[in-house]
């Protein structure tokens, strides 16, 4: 087994409360339960020796591998081809869309021989609490039970298992047409083991999962030019959303580096107000109103809970249940992916001041206003109005900005842009629902913000809006300006800004967030192009009418997806995927860009 397979060399499975990553060689090397943000049970991606893994694959020499999804599902198929035969592994988790959390989660692993004879080996080595907690193992005819305080992992297989120290191993030889299964169940430490599954039960469960995903994705109303990638992105967003609350996490993983060997290694298993708010438009564009409503309800709860309390009205990120405590710690015993240390659990950026989040929150509520089931309520509106009344006194402050830099607070232009959005959308909501509001004050503040942006955020030498006041540094976050309506998509000032971004931040259609060498962000090292920003660039180009350039950039970016259509956070200098994986922000921006580009191309064709 590879010590550290490429980050992109994985598929994602999940049950709508947590997820797992399976490498293209059949290794389960990331799994945290019972929630996305729980301590890991398998984390070989962060430390090959200490993290733990569960491998189910042939032992033969000369095996080649191929991994794919069963069409329009989250059922992952890994195919093994050898001189002796062809085998397949199917991985999935039974989806659970209930609005109630559970501590019991199941991952199904079924192998079969397609041709010839294939000998499969199972090697299960859990390492609880990020590899810090020892476990007890009990092995009998019913299977293996790995127990540690607070949590247990049960392993049942349809073939014999044997003990190897505190781990378990088993082998099974299959002829063409034969199948075998192994089922991993996580539950409370005192939870009962499930019964050993029969082949019929495994088959029924598989088709139940297939039907769930195909039925769900069939409700999407996307009829554009890139259906496969849009549907895969939608399924990925669904997998990364915590069903009990409707809150999406930023990514499935923690600690995967933006630069291999570097220290830009963060925990992304939380709900960022920014990322999740922008997902509302992407979901609505595809017709997934239920998911949009669930998140706006979660967001409205966050807006209401600090009414009349001192301090900030929103935190930039929360746990999926709304808990604001995300204390960061360094897991000193883990070496990190390919030596990318430190490995951090939790995220200290929770305490940063990022004023743009108020704009993203109001953007989400405004985009979903036609649903009318959340923000139209009087008590929900009180939380919204309180935030805007408070923001009218607080918007003009330096902050850390959208990219969570650790180099000190500045007057970031994007933060002002989204503050403008907050008041603009708040005014529209108040008028749409006829709700009580200090609209004159909000309108005055909105207009004052716009004037300040165009005076202090405009750099004459660059002929562009810049990252922060009194600088000439460009920032790709500003590619959202035409989408949110601060400037029209063909306004000369915006087109000049787009040209400057094209000159300074774009490399063969891929887009950097900013230049760390020109804008000190408080962290050593470099980073790759940011996949979110590339899709925002496509969106901006399409809105500006530069359709040939937009389509080229979009379709070129699609070639950087991994073998099953997933994207990490960044694309490195050699074209490799870097950062936490897969990243929800990238997939939602893919959907946004595809919808915008489709509309622009359709309009040109019909015009």
Secondary structure as GFF3:
##gff-version 3
##sequence-region A 1 607
A	DSSP	beta_strand	10	14	.	.	.	ID=ss1
A	DSSP	beta_strand	19	23	.	.	.	ID=ss2
A	DSSP	beta_strand	27	32	.	.	.	ID=ss3
A	DSSP	beta_strand	40	42	.	.	.	ID=ss4
A	DSSP	beta_strand	53	58	.	.	.	ID=ss5
A	DSSP	beta_strand	64	69	.	.	.	ID=ss6
A	DSSP	beta_strand	76	82	.	.	.	ID=ss7
A	DSSP	beta_strand	85	92	.	.	.	ID=ss8
A	DSSP	beta_strand	105	125	.	.	.	ID=ss9
A	DSSP	alpha_helix	128	131	.	.	.	ID=ss10
A	DSSP	beta_strand	136	140	.	.	.	ID=ss11
A	DSSP	beta_strand	143	148	.	.	.	ID=ss12
A	DSSP	beta_strand	151	157	.	.	.	ID=ss13
A	DSSP	beta_strand	162	164	.	.	.	ID=ss14
A	DSSP	beta_strand	167	175	.	.	.	ID=ss15
A	DSSP	beta_strand	179	187	.	.	.	ID=ss16
A	DSSP	alpha_helix	199	217	.	.	.	ID=ss17
A	DSSP	alpha_helix	227	239	.	.	.	ID=ss18
A	DSSP	beta_strand	241	242	.	.	.	ID=ss19
A	DSSP	beta_strand	247	248	.	.	.	ID=ss20
A	DSSP	beta_strand	271	272	.	.	.	ID=ss21
A	DSSP	alpha_helix	273	285	.	.	.	ID=ss22
A	DSSP	alpha_helix	289	304	.	.	.	ID=ss23
A	DSSP	beta_strand	317	318	.	.	.	ID=ss24
A	DSSP	beta_strand	329	330	.	.	.	ID=ss25
A	DSSP	three_ten_helix	337	339	.	.	.	ID=ss26
A	DSSP	beta_strand	344	345	.	.	.	ID=ss27
A	DSSP	three_ten_helix	348	351	.	.	.	ID=ss28
A	DSSP	alpha_helix	356	367	.	.	.	ID=ss29
A	DSSP	alpha_helix	378	394	.	.	.	ID=ss30
A	DSSP	alpha_helix	413	433	.	.	.	ID=ss31
A	DSSP	alpha_helix	439	456	.	.	.	ID=ss32
A	DSSP	beta_strand	458	459	.	.	.	ID=ss33
A	DSSP	beta_strand	464	465	.	.	.	ID=ss34
A	DSSP	three_ten_helix	476	480	.	.	.	ID=ss35
A	DSSP	alpha_helix	481	484	.	.	.	ID=ss36
A	DSSP	alpha_helix	492	504	.	.	.	ID=ss37
A	DSSP	beta_strand	506	507	.	.	.	ID=ss38
A	DSSP	beta_strand	510	511	.	.	.	ID=ss39
A	DSSP	beta_strand	529	530	.	.	.	ID=ss40
A	DSSP	alpha_helix	531	543	.	.	.	ID=ss41
A	DSSP	alpha_helix	547	558	.	.	.	ID=ss42
A	DSSP	beta_strand	568	571	.	.	.	ID=ss43
A	DSSP	beta_strand	577	581	.	.	.	ID=ss44
A	DSSP	alpha_helix	584	606	.	.	.	ID=ss45
###
